[in-house]
């Protein structure tokens, strides 16, 4: 019963966190698209009807799901690599601070690098594979999670730093009680944005090498001037992006609920005595 209540609470906080606003804006854009297609404000050859797009997705549902699954798989591998790099660097950086400066610099550099230009170089170096696609997704997704982890270690509140000095927290004990929880919290908070960026990076690779994935249909539709498949892919990518963002936002909220409950349990168990 408690677990069920926590899930309801997490879902409620997810809606309040801003996802409801994004869904409302999405529905308004879809309705505006429908009105434009009805009154033919834009020629139907350039902007197909959303009803035609949905019917096309329904008829070719299996193919679109397969292509989208490939794109999401590469994005997932890239996101996982970004999380591992950021967390490992942050934990090491809490012991040796120059690593934090390096992590912050690499994160900014990965965001300012024109991925669409470097993707062909990666393809030339490592060939056409899902792992090359994951590297491109990694380059795009590293900035939010890397920057968040670097700030979690660098900008620790002054009160927490004072407390650590008073009780002489050093080395691994400082990581366990102060830096570790802050790094984990920063990772969860940055996951929604990093996941969406990883999806974008995965699609960018498919523009360079349209072999598999949803990007292949986009490129082929552009070359053949087929607007219905093109807008079908755009609609699916938007829905997938919102779904990924909402999923990781929900995980972040559930993590915070679990952490709060754990803190309450520790306080209750140690009431009347010191926490060791």
One Martini backbone bead per residue (centre of mass of N, CA, C, O) as a GRO file, in nm:
protein
  276
    1UNK     BB    1   0.057   0.063  -0.020
    2UNK     BB    2   0.301   0.250  -0.002
    3UNK     BB    3   0.401   0.210  -0.292
    4UNK     BB    4   0.144   0.313  -0.429
    5UNK     BB    5   0.153   0.598  -0.304
    6UNK     BB    6   0.427   0.677  -0.426
    7UNK     BB    7   0.342   0.657  -0.723
    8UNK     BB    8   0.120   0.871  -0.709
    9UNK     BB    9   0.302   1.098  -0.609
   10UNK     BB   10   0.500   1.095  -0.849
   11UNK     BB   11   0.290   1.150  -1.072
   12UNK     BB   12   0.193   1.421  -0.959
   13UNK     BB   13   0.473   1.563  -0.969
   14UNK     BB   14   0.513   1.528  -1.270
   15UNK     BB   15   0.281   1.708  -1.361
   16UNK     BB   16   0.381   1.963  -1.193
   17UNK     BB   17   0.682   1.988  -1.331
   18UNK     BB   18   0.573   2.042  -1.665
   19UNK     BB   19   0.454   1.816  -1.850
   20UNK     BB   20   0.169   1.930  -1.888
   21UNK     BB   21   0.256   2.177  -2.054
   22UNK     BB   22   0.379   2.020  -2.289
   23UNK     BB   23   0.119   1.870  -2.367
   24UNK     BB   24  -0.054   2.117  -2.423
   25UNK     BB   25   0.124   2.236  -2.643
   26UNK     BB   26   0.111   1.989  -2.828
   27UNK     BB   27  -0.198   1.993  -2.874
   28UNK     BB   28  -0.210   2.278  -2.992
   29UNK     BB   29  -0.026   2.220  -3.234
   30UNK     BB   30  -0.201   1.995  -3.351
   31UNK     BB   31  -0.457   2.170  -3.390
   32UNK     BB   32  -0.325   2.378  -3.576
   33UNK     BB   33  -0.248   2.175  -3.792
   34UNK     BB   34  -0.539   2.090  -3.854
   35UNK     BB   35  -0.645   2.370  -3.943
   36UNK     BB   36  -0.443   2.416  -4.175
   37UNK     BB   37  -0.536   2.163  -4.338
   38UNK     BB   38  -0.835   2.238  -4.377
   39UNK     BB   39  -0.779   2.545  -4.500
   40UNK     BB   40  -0.515   2.549  -4.671
   41UNK     BB   41  -0.278   2.749  -4.596
   42UNK     BB   42  -0.108   2.505  -4.667
   43UNK     BB   43  -0.001   2.305  -4.879
   44UNK     BB   44  -0.042   1.962  -4.890
   45UNK     BB   45   0.250   1.907  -5.010
   46UNK     BB   46   0.391   2.043  -4.745
   47UNK     BB   47   0.127   1.991  -4.538
   48UNK     BB   48   0.002   1.743  -4.403
   49UNK     BB   49  -0.226   1.572  -4.258
   50UNK     BB   50  -0.257   1.434  -3.945
   51UNK     BB   51  -0.437   1.199  -4.033
   52UNK     BB   52  -0.248   1.089  -4.253
   53UNK     BB   53  -0.011   1.039  -4.064
   54UNK     BB   54  -0.148   0.839  -3.869
   55UNK     BB   55  -0.227   0.631  -4.086
   56UNK     BB   56   0.064   0.574  -4.175
   57UNK     BB   57   0.164   0.468  -3.903
   58UNK     BB   58  -0.041   0.235  -3.878
   59UNK     BB   59   0.044   0.081  -4.143
   60UNK     BB   60   0.375   0.120  -4.041
   61UNK     BB   61   0.437   0.037  -3.742
   62UNK     BB   62   0.662  -0.179  -3.737
   63UNK     BB   63   0.881  -0.016  -3.881
   64UNK     BB   64   0.888   0.231  -3.693
   65UNK     BB   65   0.957   0.076  -3.434
   66UNK     BB   66   1.222  -0.042  -3.533
   67UNK     BB   67   1.365   0.226  -3.597
   68UNK     BB   68   1.324   0.360  -3.320
   69UNK     BB   69   1.468   0.139  -3.155
   70UNK     BB   70   1.748   0.185  -3.274
   71UNK     BB   71   1.778   0.480  -3.188
   72UNK     BB   72   1.731   0.431  -2.880
   73UNK     BB   73   1.967   0.238  -2.834
   74UNK     BB   74   2.197   0.432  -2.904
   75UNK     BB   75   2.112   0.647  -2.699
   76UNK     BB   76   2.143   0.464  -2.448
   77UNK     BB   77   2.445   0.409  -2.473
   78UNK     BB   78   2.534   0.706  -2.465
   79UNK     BB   79   2.407   0.774  -2.190
   80UNK     BB   80   2.558   0.564  -2.022
   81UNK     BB   81   2.841   0.674  -2.084
   82UNK     BB   82   2.794   0.958  -1.969
   83UNK     BB   83   2.735   0.870  -1.679
   84UNK     BB   84   2.999   0.723  -1.621
   85UNK     BB   85   3.193   0.954  -1.676
   86UNK     BB   86   3.074   1.161  -1.477
   87UNK     BB   87   3.079   0.994  -1.212
   88UNK     BB   88   3.372   0.905  -1.204
   89UNK     BB   89   3.493   1.191  -1.222
   90UNK     BB   90   3.352   1.299  -0.965
   91UNK     BB   91   3.467   1.097  -0.758
   92UNK     BB   92   3.763   1.160  -0.822
   93UNK     BB   93   3.737   1.477  -0.787
   94UNK     BB   94   3.685   1.467  -0.472
   95UNK     BB   95   4.001   1.389  -0.439
   96UNK     BB   96   4.082   1.533  -0.732
   97UNK     BB   97   4.012   1.840  -0.851
   98UNK     BB   98   4.117   1.857  -1.155
   99UNK     BB   99   3.894   1.668  -1.270
  100UNK     BB  100   3.661   1.872  -1.258
  101UNK     BB  101   3.774   2.073  -1.462
  102UNK     BB  102   3.786   1.868  -1.691
  103UNK     BB  103   3.486   1.790  -1.699
  104UNK     BB  104   3.377   2.074  -1.759
  105UNK     BB  105   3.535   2.120  -2.023
  106UNK     BB  106   3.438   1.869  -2.180
  107UNK     BB  107   3.136   1.935  -2.171
  108UNK     BB  108   3.153   2.201  -2.328
  109UNK     BB  109   3.302   2.089  -2.577
  110UNK     BB  110   3.077   1.883  -2.661
  111UNK     BB  111   2.863   2.117  -2.718
  112UNK     BB  112   3.046   2.297  -2.929
  113UNK     BB  113   3.060   2.067  -3.111
  114UNK     BB  114   3.008   1.983  -3.443
  115UNK     BB  115   2.853   1.692  -3.496
  116UNK     BB  116   2.782   1.698  -3.806
  117UNK     BB  117   3.102   1.717  -3.870
  118UNK     BB  118   3.221   1.470  -3.688
  119UNK     BB  119   3.070   1.214  -3.780
  120UNK     BB  120   3.231   1.137  -4.041
  121UNK     BB  121   3.496   1.087  -3.885
  122UNK     BB  122   3.391   0.852  -3.710
  123UNK     BB  123   3.313   0.673  -3.947
  124UNK     BB  124   3.603   0.656  -4.066
  125UNK     BB  125   3.735   0.532  -3.802
  126UNK     BB  126   3.481   0.305  -3.705
  127UNK     BB  127   3.248   0.297  -3.874
  128UNK     BB  128   2.946   0.123  -3.926
  129UNK     BB  129   2.769   0.160  -3.616
  130UNK     BB  130   2.621   0.167  -3.308
  131UNK     BB  131   2.878   0.276  -3.164
  132UNK     BB  132   2.916   0.531  -3.327
  133UNK     BB  133   2.636   0.641  -3.259
  134UNK     BB  134   2.692   0.652  -2.950
  135UNK     BB  135   2.915   0.864  -2.959
  136UNK     BB  136   2.739   1.092  -3.061
  137UNK     BB  137   2.541   1.081  -2.823
  138UNK     BB  138   2.754   1.137  -2.607
  139UNK     BB  139   2.845   1.424  -2.699
  140UNK     BB  140   2.555   1.547  -2.646
  141UNK     BB  141   2.490   1.423  -2.340
  142UNK     BB  142   2.731   1.523  -2.145
  143UNK     BB  143   2.676   1.811  -2.045
  144UNK     BB  144   2.454   1.795  -1.824
  145UNK     BB  145   2.580   1.566  -1.643
  146UNK     BB  146   2.869   1.680  -1.618
  147UNK     BB  147   2.799   1.962  -1.506
  148UNK     BB  148   2.637   1.868  -1.259
  149UNK     BB  149   2.863   1.700  -1.121
  150UNK     BB  150   3.069   1.928  -1.099
  151UNK     BB  151   2.890   2.116  -0.923
  152UNK     BB  152   2.839   1.920  -0.685
  153UNK     BB  153   3.148   1.942  -0.595
  154UNK     BB  154   3.225   2.252  -0.616
  155UNK     BB  155   2.922   2.365  -0.495
  156UNK     BB  156   2.929   2.348  -0.188
  157UNK     BB  157   2.795   2.428   0.081
  158UNK     BB  158   2.916   2.599   0.348
  159UNK     BB  159   2.783   2.434   0.576
  160UNK     BB  160   2.886   2.158   0.481
  161UNK     BB  161   3.187   2.224   0.491
  162UNK     BB  162   3.194   2.293   0.790
  163UNK     BB  163   3.095   2.018   0.893
  164UNK     BB  164   3.326   1.849   0.768
  165UNK     BB  165   3.551   1.992   0.935
  166UNK     BB  166   3.447   1.932   1.220
  167UNK     BB  167   3.418   1.598   1.166
  168UNK     BB  168   3.642   1.505   0.971
  169UNK     BB  169   3.587   1.477   0.657
  170UNK     BB  170   3.750   1.232   0.451
  171UNK     BB  171   3.754   1.111   0.158
  172UNK     BB  172   3.544   0.849   0.161
  173UNK     BB  173   3.359   0.975   0.378
  174UNK     BB  174   3.284   1.225   0.206
  175UNK     BB  175   3.158   1.068  -0.026
  176UNK     BB  176   2.937   0.918   0.135
  177UNK     BB  177   2.798   1.189   0.284
  178UNK     BB  178   2.829   1.416   0.042
  179UNK     BB  179   2.920   1.376  -0.260
  180UNK     BB  180   2.760   1.128  -0.345
  181UNK     BB  181   2.463   1.232  -0.313
  182UNK     BB  182   2.509   1.480  -0.500
  183UNK     BB  183   2.579   1.323  -0.757
  184UNK     BB  184   2.321   1.157  -0.778
  185UNK     BB  185   2.126   1.396  -0.788
  186UNK     BB  186   2.251   1.528  -1.042
  187UNK     BB  187   2.202   1.293  -1.230
  188UNK     BB  188   1.892   1.274  -1.210
  189UNK     BB  189   1.833   1.579  -1.290
  190UNK     BB  190   1.989   1.545  -1.588
  191UNK     BB  191   1.856   1.306  -1.749
  192UNK     BB  192   1.628   1.422  -1.925
  193UNK     BB  193   1.809   1.602  -2.106
  194UNK     BB  194   2.020   1.387  -2.190
  195UNK     BB  195   1.821   1.193  -2.330
  196UNK     BB  196   1.725   1.387  -2.551
  197UNK     BB  197   2.010   1.445  -2.667
  198UNK     BB  198   2.074   1.153  -2.742
  199UNK     BB  199   1.851   1.130  -2.953
  200UNK     BB  200   1.957   1.353  -3.136
  201UNK     BB  201   2.240   1.231  -3.187
  202UNK     BB  202   2.136   0.970  -3.322
  203UNK     BB  203   1.999   1.117  -3.563
  204UNK     BB  204   2.245   1.265  -3.674
  205UNK     BB  205   2.394   1.012  -3.766
  206UNK     BB  206   2.164   0.922  -3.973
  207UNK     BB  207   2.225   1.154  -4.171
  208UNK     BB  208   2.504   1.038  -4.255
  209UNK     BB  209   2.390   0.720  -4.203
  210UNK     BB  210   2.116   0.580  -4.376
  211UNK     BB  211   2.046   0.267  -4.258
  212UNK     BB  212   1.918   0.301  -3.973
  213UNK     BB  213   1.642   0.417  -3.849
  214UNK     BB  214   1.457   0.710  -3.847
  215UNK     BB  215   1.659   0.882  -4.021
  216UNK     BB  216   1.629   0.728  -4.287
  217UNK     BB  217   1.338   0.819  -4.352
  218UNK     BB  218   1.397   1.119  -4.358
  219UNK     BB  219   1.604   1.122  -4.587
  220UNK     BB  220   1.433   0.971  -4.804
  221UNK     BB  221   1.195   1.175  -4.799
  222UNK     BB  222   1.357   1.422  -4.891
  223UNK     BB  223   1.456   1.305  -5.165
  224UNK     BB  224   1.137   1.223  -5.257
  225UNK     BB  225   0.915   1.420  -5.150
  226UNK     BB  226   0.784   1.283  -4.877
  227UNK     BB  227   0.577   1.410  -4.635
  228UNK     BB  228   0.439   1.191  -4.466
  229UNK     BB  229   0.690   1.034  -4.359
  230UNK     BB  230   0.830   1.280  -4.241
  231UNK     BB  231   0.603   1.361  -4.032
  232UNK     BB  232   0.598   1.090  -3.893
  233UNK     BB  233   0.882   1.108  -3.772
  234UNK     BB  234   0.847   1.371  -3.619
  235UNK     BB  235   0.617   1.274  -3.437
  236UNK     BB  236   0.770   1.031  -3.309
  237UNK     BB  237   1.007   1.192  -3.188
  238UNK     BB  238   0.839   1.369  -3.002
  239UNK     BB  239   0.708   1.143  -2.841
  240UNK     BB  240   0.974   1.010  -2.750
  241UNK     BB  241   1.091   1.257  -2.605
  242UNK     BB  242   0.863   1.287  -2.397
  243UNK     BB  243   0.885   1.002  -2.282
  244UNK     BB  244   1.179   1.017  -2.185
  245UNK     BB  245   1.150   1.265  -2.008
  246UNK     BB  246   0.925   1.152  -1.821
  247UNK     BB  247   1.073   0.900  -1.717
  248UNK     BB  248   1.322   1.050  -1.584
  249UNK     BB  249   1.151   1.234  -1.408
  250UNK     BB  250   1.023   1.005  -1.245
  251UNK     BB  251   1.287   0.887  -1.132
  252UNK     BB  252   1.368   1.142  -0.979
  253UNK     BB  253   1.122   1.158  -0.793
  254UNK     BB  254   1.150   0.874  -0.666
  255UNK     BB  255   1.430   0.923  -0.547
  256UNK     BB  256   1.344   1.157  -0.356
  257UNK     BB  257   1.141   0.994  -0.195
  258UNK     BB  258   1.335   0.775  -0.094
  259UNK     BB  259   1.533   0.971   0.044
  260UNK     BB  260   1.332   1.091   0.243
  261UNK     BB  261   1.251   0.825   0.383
  262UNK     BB  262   1.537   0.753   0.477
  263UNK     BB  263   1.579   1.004   0.652
  264UNK     BB  264   1.341   0.953   0.843
  265UNK     BB  265   1.443   0.678   0.947
  266UNK     BB  266   1.710   0.777   1.068
  267UNK     BB  267   1.587   0.979   1.268
  268UNK     BB  268   1.412   0.777   1.426
  269UNK     BB  269   1.641   0.566   1.503
  270UNK     BB  270   1.827   0.831   1.626
  271UNK     BB  271   1.659   0.915   1.850
  272UNK     BB  272   1.857   1.022   2.124
  273UNK     BB  273   2.103   1.004   1.920
  274UNK     BB  274   2.371   0.953   1.736
  275UNK     BB  275   2.514   0.956   1.425
  276UNK     BB  276   2.735   0.698   1.284
   0.00000   0.00000   0.00000
